[in-house]
Amino acid sequence: MLKSGRYGTRIPSEREYRIIELVALGLKNREVADAIGTTEHVVKNYLRVIYDKLGLWNRVELALWYEARRFEQQGNA
């Protein structure tokens, strides 16, 4: 079965979503790691999984994905 649309359909876990949020705010990997109490290496691994899960390539696409979801949620509120 082929995926329709540009982005993957899998939903990020709570921890993954927190990482997405911090990256979208412009934090570097080290800053994200400090904020969630882990290492930079773990954050890099999370980002690889997140990119794959969502069908994204980089931080810019991830930030745009996050902002689009935030906008959708505000529209539904």
ABEGO torsion letter per residue (X at the ends): XBBBEABBABBBBAAAAAAAAAAAAGBBAAAAAAAAGBBAAAAAAAAAAAAAAAGBABAAAAAAAAAAAAAAAAAAX
